[in-house]
Amino acid sequence: MSRVQAVFKHMKKRNQIYHILYAAMAVVFFAMIIWAAISNRGQSPTTLLSEGNVAFEEGWYMADGSEADMDHLHEMPSVEPYQEQSVTNVLPADLGEGKSLCFRTKNIIYRVYVDGVLRYEPNIRESSVYNRSLGTRWSYVPLYAADAGASVEIRFQTVYKSARACIDHLALGSAAGEITGTFTGKTVAFSTCLLLLFAGLLLMIADIPANLQKDKNHELLYLGLFAISIAIWCLAETNLLQFYTDDSRLLQTLSCCSLMMIPIPMVLYLDAAFGFRKKWVKQGICTLSVTEFFLCIVLHFAGILDFHETLTLTHVLLAISAVLLLYTIVKNAFAVRESNVRNIYKAIRTVGLVSICFATGIDIVRYYRAHNSDSAMFVRIGLLLFILCYGSASLERMVNAVKLGMQAEFVSQLAYRDGLTGVGNRTAFQELLEELEGKKKEYPGIAVMMFDVNDLKYVNDNLGHQRGDDLIVGSADIIRSALEAVEGSCFRIGGDEFAGVLIGEKVEERCEKVMALFRDAMESYNAVPKQQIRISIAGGYAIYDREQEDELLMDVYQQADVRMYENKKEIKSKQVKPDEFYRGRQA
């Protein structure tokens, strides 16, 4: 074993010791925290704030004396949309100071009176974008000791015939305690929504570097958009955003419209990740989603049906998309693949699928057992795991695809690039001519330029091959710069031969500009005092004549070659011979 290997082995063992020690530190740290939390449990701030709060859901009566069903006001026989009704109750005789009437409303417009005097009216903001109702809204009406035994009345109007209208979570007590209790009860839901939003943003950001390769696959982008759409809807449905803005109508519009944004990224993700055998599936769902979105927009702004009233259309499309999602994933999970590649993607995605299915089952049981405080709590957690599992699998697969793409790009560079100069090689030049031959009449003009570097053999034989390479590289830079100045392509097609191809408008004018540019560059290079080598390049060009139907681009290439050799003879007849020029310059 060499000394270097021994050093690395020693460092590796030392790192392992650090890992073990850090793990021991973590175990002790968490043990202390858990022990302290268990041994010193006391009342939480939420419990202290809400101490003395009492439910106030019983004893509410309609104006006709019938008992009010506060959870289902829309089902009451006397309740009609936009007809004011009222429910009344009597405040306790021992009300005390610092109390509030706390409640939540859904799909009603309301005002609160105490002994016939208006005590509270929500700020109703108007906009053509908003729905007719105030959505779901928490309210905290201040009460005083003088209100003990007084009559409290809630005058309300429902705005929909079939949608649920209610006044629930009625309580008397500290508003701060009720608000804190609401936040505490929805901590898991709210945190899950934020994690979903964060995961979606991460997936979208990860899609950017993952798709810098030539063959793009945006499954990370689509999965990220899918997660963000669901996260926005879930955040709106927690009803906690109202504590950050008083505009509950805006939040209801946000909830309704975010649902319509879910199907398209979901279907695009399924197509990118798994592929649909029948292409009409993706096109059909996307077309239906776009049509439904703009139909709802038209119905809303025409005043026919608002976003809440067209939710049925959205739910139907979401149900179709959900069935498609489940079918595609289950089919892919049980597909038999003859591959020796490790099955990590399948395992991770199976975990995600099991998570969402198991979570859905739990919430269905909770729903029928009357756990109505948050009927979708486990679904959100399962959905988060689903997004993370599928996102991580897609990200790993995308990273591998990028690696393969980089390898393919490297192989392509070797196959089509000249190793010395970095310009295209003879293979690239020939394939370009073959490609252009099939569609040459589609272009306004095509020109082929030929260049030949003079004195290469003399420089190699007398100054050495390193000087010869310097001559080729310097000549290539001059020719390439001149061609790129007019959007042309440069190729090295032989030891001292270069070619250029120009496509598009005004090719003859551009060819003349190339000739002038590379001649000026040669003069500037050779004018440098004590230059070790001289650059001398002959050039010529020919242009494809569209009127000559039988003319081939190979004929154009040969014409350019002939003109280049004519220029070469002319240069040699006027130029100082290499042995005279390099006399005394040999290294």
Secondary structure as UniProt FT lines:
FT   HELIX           3..39
FT   HELIX           45..49
FT   TURN            50..52
FT   STRAND          54..55
FT   STRAND          61..62
FT   TURN            63..64
FT   HELIX           70..75
FT   TURN            77..78
FT   TURN            81..82
FT   STRAND          85..90
FT   TURN            93..94
FT   STRAND          100..106
FT   STRAND          108..114
FT   TURN            115..116
FT   STRAND          117..120
FT   TURN            128..129
FT   STRAND          136..142
FT   HELIX           145..147
FT   TURN            148..149
FT   STRAND          151..158
FT   STRAND          166..173
FT   HELIX           175..185
FT   HELIX           187..210
FT   HELIX           219..237
FT   TURN            238..239
FT   HELIX           241..243
FT   HELIX           248..260
FT   HELIX           263..273
FT   HELIX           280..301
FT   TURN            302..303
FT   TURN            307..310
FT   HELIX           311..333
FT   HELIX           344..368
FT   TURN            369..370
FT   TURN            375..376
FT   HELIX           377..416
FT   TURN            419..421
FT   HELIX           426..437
FT   TURN            438..439
FT   HELIX           440..442
FT   STRAND          446..453
FT   TURN            454..455
FT   HELIX           456..463
FT   HELIX           465..484
FT   TURN            485..487
FT   STRAND          489..492
FT   STRAND          497..503
FT   HELIX           507..526
FT   TURN            529..530
FT   STRAND          537..543
FT   TURN            546..547
FT   TURN            549..550
FT   HELIX           553..574
FT   HELIX           578..581
FT   TURN            583..585
//
